[in-house]
């Protein structure tokens, strides 16, 4: 808590949070954004400006941190920001960046302490006045900071409290604020408010959890807390923004919009209050939708893809991906291809055409029967005496994948795959077929969530007086891969309500088979699903990267061996 000897500030403090969308590795571009936003905030009256965690280099930089030149360039960019703002004599800028501690020899990979630091520096009048080093390094879920950084505590770096515009401000970085010691150490040095730089990847429910935990920290320390957060997509993770400020009682006094680049100007009042704009909170489905839209927009935009290609089947998964892509990119940057086989129902191509018309994208139809017949003819001598089975089903999926990738090669646009988490978990997908593509938009949505979000998106359209993007029949018909006559998903899988619930317990909560059965699930279903999860790890290792929505996704969160005999 705040030291009993710490006097209250006597003046109000004008502070602005820069909630912006950096690009990992674009040190000069990120520096320019910080400089421009800081100058604008200062012109509007801010005397303290706060960036998110590692804002200068983007988060997470991963193994770029192991490159000596990257660390050197980060330091050069930091000094360039300080120099560019030197003429603003009453501006105090707090910037997140990686820093080499004294004595670290990057060229010889000498990692003796004090090592590489996740840092925040106080820039004022052209100089680096102080540097704080993150003390609590997360090493779970998508985080692996101990691979790169050493704790400021272990490196001999103490707490940092800066004096700016009549206030004493304690600096913390992300995970620090979830633990008692870093905040207590800052308060013991007289901090009258806590400034927290953050890069906290989104998952469903995280926004509310953050505000709750930071409110506890503000109350415990009996001082205001300002939470500066990144926004934007970076490969499989998305940062949701929604930066905020809390008073000493833990009440939210200001909040930036979620999933948007924004500045959050606020006033820390000498009497303990907070003045600032208050963006509304989003529903969980709205958060998930915006995370998916942000992930698609930034993956394509930051990597320079001119557009997206989607294999539109007339089913629910590709319909949802199309709706997300159009919201993210605009109809002019999305095209769809329907590739009917001899087993495609008439309503599938009718519904696919209907949806393409509704959202206004280019839509093409290419029948794959000639290619399918050619494959069967070529393979007939080798398959003689063997009945048709999943081999022929997979050939159809791979023909479609080849056609989509050919269009991608020819146009430069990226193929968005349409597989969901339930399918990836159980292997209900085809390598080099429907898994072929560059970005897996809904790979972390179970099938029941796919349906729920589709209904939610249509409801939003109705509320706005717009045409529903997804035809109702796509939502209500039984799901099917349509790779053989009269096929449905439930021919070989349990109902999705049971499958998804078992998957959540086993994968996201690490429950054992016996615990799941004890919770009332059918043992045969549990045994089947957990077995499928295990034997299909090799497929998932070859799947495209996709957007993380839950607190445990297939990707950085899930690092299971392909070869393993453990089952429980």
TORMAR-949877 format. One record per residue (C-alpha): x, y, z. Coordinates in steps of 0.25 Angstrom, whole numbers, padded with zeros to 4 digits, always signed. Example, Ala and Ser with C-alpha at 12.3 -4.5 7.8 and 13.67 -1.06 7.14 Angstrom:
! residues 2
+0049-0018+0031
+0055-0004+0029
//
This chain:
! residues 568
+0000+0000+0000
+0004+0015-0001
+0014+0018+0010
+0008+0025+0021
+0018+0036+0020
+0015+0039+0005
+0008+0052+0004
-0004+0054-0006
-0001+0061-0019
-0005+0076-0019
-0008+0077-0034
-0016+0070-0044
-0008+0062-0054
-0011+0061-0069
-0007+0048-0075
-0010+0041-0088
-0009+0026-0091
-0005+0023-0105
-0013+0010-0109
-0007+0008-0122
-0004-0004-0132
+0011-0006-0134
+0017-0016-0144
+0027-0025-0138
+0041-0022-0143
+0037-0009-0150
+0045-0001-0140
+0046+0012-0148
+0031+0011-0152
+0027+0009-0137
+0036+0020-0133
+0030+0030-0142
+0016+0026-0137
+0020+0028-0123
+0027+0042-0126
+0014+0047-0134
+0004+0042-0124
+0013+0048-0112
+0014+0061-0119
-0001+0061-0121
-0004+0058-0107
+0005+0068-0102
-0001+0079-0111
-0015+0075-0104
-0009+0077-0090
-0003+0064-0086
+0010+0064-0078
+0011+0050-0076
+0010+0040-0088
+0010+0025-0086
+0012+0014-0096
+0009-0001-0095
+0019-0012-0092
+0030-0014-0102
+0023-0003-0111
+0035+0001-0118
+0038-0013-0124
+0024-0019-0123
+0020-0031-0115
+0024-0043-0115
+0037-0041-0123
+0040-0056-0120
+0054-0060-0125
+0057-0046-0131
+0061-0044-0117
+0073-0053-0119
+0079-0045-0130
+0089-0035-0125
+0086-0025-0136
+0071-0025-0132
+0075-0021-0118
+0084-0010-0123
+0074-0005-0133
+0064-0004-0122
+0073+0004-0113
+0076+0013-0125
+0061+0015-0127
+0059+0018-0113
+0069+0029-0113
+0063+0035-0126
+0050+0036-0119
+0056+0043-0108
+0064+0053-0117
+0051+0056-0126
+0043+0060-0113
+0055+0068-0107
+0048+0081-0110
+0036+0078-0101
+0043+0081-0088
+0031+0078-0079
+0027+0065-0086
+0030+0052-0079
+0029+0039-0088
+0029+0025-0083
+0033+0015-0094
+0033+0000-0093
+0045-0006-0100
+0055-0018-0099
+0069-0014-0093
+0082-0020-0091
+0086-0019-0076
+0100-0014-0073
+0110-0025-0077
+0102-0033-0086
+0110-0037-0098
+0100-0040-0109
+0111-0043-0119
+0117-0055-0111
+0103-0059-0106
+0108-0057-0092
+0096-0057-0084
+0102-0055-0070
+0093-0046-0062
+0088-0035-0063
+0085-0040-0077
+0073-0036-0086
+0062-0028-0079
+0047-0025-0082
+0048-0010-0079
+0041+0003-0078
+0049+0016-0079
+0046+0030-0075
+0049+0040-0086
+0050+0055-0083
+0057+0066-0089
+0064+0057-0099
+0070+0048-0089
+0067+0034-0083
+0065+0038-0068
+0062+0024-0062
+0059+0010-0067
+0050+0000-0060
+0052-0015-0062
+0040-0025-0062
+0041-0033-0049
+0031-0044-0051
+0033-0052-0065
+0021-0060-0069
+0024-0074-0074
+0011-0081-0077
+0000-0081-0088
+0006-0073-0099
+0016-0066-0091
+0031-0071-0091
+0038-0058-0086
+0048-0066-0078
+0054-0071-0091
+0058-0057-0094
+0058-0048-0081
+0064-0048-0067
+0056-0042-0056
+0059-0028-0052
+0059-0034-0038
+0070-0044-0041
+0078-0034-0049
+0079-0025-0038
+0069-0014-0043
+0060-0008-0032
+0047-0002-0033
+0046+0012-0041
+0037+0023-0036
+0039+0036-0045
+0035+0050-0042
+0027+0057-0053
+0018+0069-0053
+0016+0069-0037
+0014+0054-0036
+0022+0042-0032
+0018+0031-0042
+0022+0016-0040
+0025+0008-0052
+0021-0006-0054
+0020-0016-0066
+0008-0025-0068
+0011-0037-0060
+0017-0029-0049
+0003-0023-0046
-0003-0037-0043
+0007-0039-0032
+0008-0032-0018
+0023-0029-0017
+0026-0020-0029
+0014-0011-0026
+0018-0011-0011
+0032-0007-0014
+0028+0005-0023
+0018+0009-0012
+0029+0008-0002
+0037+0018-0010
+0026+0028-0009
+0018+0025-0022
+0005+0033-0022
+0000+0025-0035
+0004+0013-0042
+0006+0013-0057
+0005-0001-0063
+0010-0004-0077
+0004-0016-0083
+0003-0026-0095
-0007-0036-0090
-0012-0045-0101
-0028-0046-0102
-0036-0058-0099
-0051-0059-0096
-0053-0054-0082
-0039-0047-0080
-0044-0033-0081
-0053-0033-0069
-0043-0042-0062
-0032-0031-0064
-0041-0020-0059
-0044-0028-0046
-0030-0032-0043
-0025-0018-0045
-0036-0012-0036
-0031-0021-0025
-0017-0016-0027
-0022-0001-0027
-0029-0004-0014
-0018-0011-0008
-0008+0000-0011
-0018+0011-0008
-0014+0019-0020
-0019+0021-0035
-0015+0011-0046
-0013+0014-0060
-0013+0002-0070
-0008+0004-0084
-0010-0007-0093
-0006-0011-0107
-0017-0013-0118
-0016-0021-0131
-0013-0035-0137
+0001-0042-0136
+0001-0055-0143
-0008-0064-0134
-0010-0054-0123
-0019-0042-0122
-0018-0030-0113
-0031-0024-0109
-0027-0010-0105
-0038-0005-0095
-0028+0002-0087
-0033+0008-0074
-0031+0016-0061
-0035+0013-0047
-0036+0021-0035
-0031+0017-0021
-0044+0010-0018
-0043+0002-0031
-0054+0008-0038
-0052+0010-0053
-0051+0025-0056
-0047+0024-0071
-0047+0014-0082
-0042+0013-0096
-0050+0006-0107
-0047-0009-0109
-0040-0014-0122
-0037+0000-0127
-0025+0009-0128
-0028+0021-0119
-0022+0031-0109
-0028+0031-0095
-0026+0045-0089
-0029+0046-0074
-0027+0054-0062
-0022+0049-0049
-0029+0058-0039
-0021+0062-0027
-0033+0059-0018
-0032+0044-0023
-0043+0044-0035
-0041+0042-0049
-0047+0049-0061
-0046+0043-0075
-0055+0037-0086
-0062+0024-0083
-0064+0014-0095
-0074+0003-0092
-0071-0011-0089
-0074-0021-0100
-0082-0034-0099
-0074-0047-0099
-0079-0050-0113
-0076-0036-0118
-0062-0037-0112
-0059-0051-0119
-0064-0045-0132
-0056-0033-0131
-0044-0041-0128
-0046-0050-0140
-0048-0038-0149
-0035-0031-0143
-0027-0044-0145
-0031-0045-0160
-0029-0030-0163
-0015-0029-0157
-0010-0043-0162
-0013-0039-0176
-0010-0024-0174
+0003-0026-0167
+0008-0037-0176
+0004-0030-0189
-0006-0039-0195
-0015-0032-0204
-0028-0040-0201
-0034-0053-0197
-0039-0066-0204
-0049-0075-0197
-0054-0089-0201
-0069-0086-0199
-0076-0100-0197
-0090-0095-0193
-0087-0100-0179
-0087-0093-0166
-0071-0092-0164
-0068-0085-0178
-0080-0076-0176
-0075-0071-0163
-0061-0069-0168
-0067-0061-0180
-0075-0052-0171
-0062-0049-0162
-0054-0047-0174
-0063-0037-0181
-0065-0029-0167
-0049-0029-0166
-0045-0026-0180
-0057-0021-0188
-0064-0029-0199
-0055-0024-0210
-0043-0031-0204
-0050-0045-0202
-0054-0055-0213
-0060-0069-0211
-0060-0081-0219
-0070-0092-0219
-0065-0106-0223
-0076-0116-0224
-0074-0131-0225
-0083-0142-0229
-0088-0142-0214
-0091-0128-0212
-0105-0125-0210
-0113-0115-0218
-0116-0106-0206
-0101-0105-0203
-0097-0098-0216
-0110-0090-0215
-0107-0085-0201
-0093-0082-0204
-0097-0074-0216
-0108-0067-0207
-0098-0063-0197
-0087-0058-0207
-0098-0049-0213
-0102-0044-0199
-0088-0040-0195
-0085-0035-0209
-0072-0043-0212
-0067-0049-0225
-0072-0063-0226
-0067-0074-0235
-0072-0089-0237
-0063-0100-0242
-0068-0114-0242
-0057-0124-0238
-0064-0136-0244
-0054-0137-0256
-0042-0136-0246
-0048-0146-0237
-0051-0156-0248
-0037-0154-0253
-0031-0158-0240
-0040-0170-0238
-0036-0175-0252
-0021-0173-0250
-0022-0180-0237
-0031-0191-0241
-0020-0201-0244
-0014-0199-0230
-0027-0199-0223
-0032-0212-0229
-0040-0220-0220
-0041-0210-0209
-0055-0203-0206
-0056-0188-0207
-0054-0181-0193
-0048-0168-0187
-0037-0169-0197
-0047-0164-0208
-0053-0154-0198
-0039-0148-0196
-0036-0148-0211
-0048-0138-0212
-0043-0129-0201
-0029-0129-0207
-0034-0125-0221
-0041-0113-0215
-0029-0110-0207
-0020-0110-0219
-0030-0101-0227
-0030-0091-0216
-0015-0091-0214
-0014-0089-0229
-0023-0077-0229
-0014-0072-0217
-0001-0073-0225
-0007-0066-0237
-0013-0054-0230
-0005-0053-0217
-0017-0054-0208
-0016-0063-0196
-0025-0075-0194
-0033-0074-0181
-0036-0088-0176
-0049-0092-0170
-0047-0103-0160
-0052-0101-0146
-0046-0106-0132
-0055-0118-0131
-0050-0123-0145
-0035-0120-0142
-0036-0127-0129
-0042-0140-0134
-0035-0140-0148
-0048-0137-0155
-0040-0130-0166
-0031-0134-0177
-0016-0131-0178
-0013-0123-0191
-0028-0122-0194
-0037-0113-0185
-0025-0111-0176
-0018-0104-0188
-0016-0089-0187
-0009-0078-0180
-0018-0074-0168
-0028-0082-0160
-0038-0072-0155
-0047-0081-0146
-0037-0091-0142
-0040-0088-0127
-0055-0088-0128
-0062-0101-0125
-0074-0104-0133
-0084-0100-0123
-0078-0086-0123
-0078-0085-0138
-0093-0087-0138
-0094-0077-0127
-0086-0066-0133
-0093-0068-0147
-0106-0065-0140
-0100-0054-0133
-0095-0047-0145
-0108-0049-0152
-0115-0043-0140
-0106-0031-0141
-0110-0029-0155
-0125-0029-0152
-0123-0019-0141
-0116-0010-0151
-0127-0012-0161
-0117-0019-0171
-0118-0032-0178
-0114-0044-0170
-0100-0049-0176
-0102-0063-0173
-0114-0070-0179
-0123-0077-0169
-0123-0090-0175
-0108-0091-0174
-0109-0089-0159
-0121-0099-0157
-0117-0111-0166
-0109-0123-0161
-0094-0121-0163
-0087-0130-0174
-0074-0130-0181
-0082-0136-0193
-0071-0145-0197
-0080-0157-0199
-0095-0159-0201
-0104-0154-0189
-0092-0152-0180
-0094-0144-0167
-0083-0141-0157
-0090-0149-0146
-0088-0162-0154
-0074-0162-0148
-0074-0152-0137
-0083-0150-0124
-0093-0139-0124
-0085-0126-0124
-0091-0122-0110
-0084-0134-0104
-0071-0133-0112
-0069-0119-0109
-0071-0120-0094
-0062-0132-0093
-0051-0124-0102
-0052-0112-0092
-0050-0121-0080
-0039-0129-0086
-0031-0119-0093
-0034-0105-0087
-0035-0110-0072
-0026-0122-0072
-0037-0132-0066
-0034-0146-0067
-0042-0157-0074
-0047-0162-0061
-0051-0148-0056
-0059-0145-0069
-0066-0158-0068
-0069-0155-0053
-0075-0142-0058
-0086-0150-0065
-0081-0152-0079
-0082-0165-0087
-0069-0173-0085
-0069-0177-0100
-0070-0163-0104
-0059-0159-0095
-0050-0170-0099
-0052-0167-0114
-0050-0152-0113
-0038-0153-0105
-0032-0164-0114
-0035-0155-0126
-0028-0143-0119
-0016-0151-0117
-0014-0158-0130
-0017-0145-0138
-0006-0137-0132
+0003-0139-0145
-0008-0132-0153
-0009-0120-0144
+0006-0118-0145
+0004-0116-0160
-0008-0107-0159
-0007-0092-0162
-0006-0082-0151
-0019-0076-0146
-0026-0067-0136
-0025-0070-0121
-0039-0068-0115
-0039-0077-0102
-0029-0078-0091
-0023-0090-0098
-0023-0092-0113
-0016-0101-0122
-0003-0094-0125
+0007-0087-0115
-0002-0092-0103
-0002-0106-0107
+0012-0113-0108
+0009-0128-0107
+0018-0138-0113
+0013-0145-0125
+0020-0158-0121
+0014-0162-0107
+0008-0174-0100
+0002-0166-0088
-0013-0167-0088
-0021-0162-0076
//
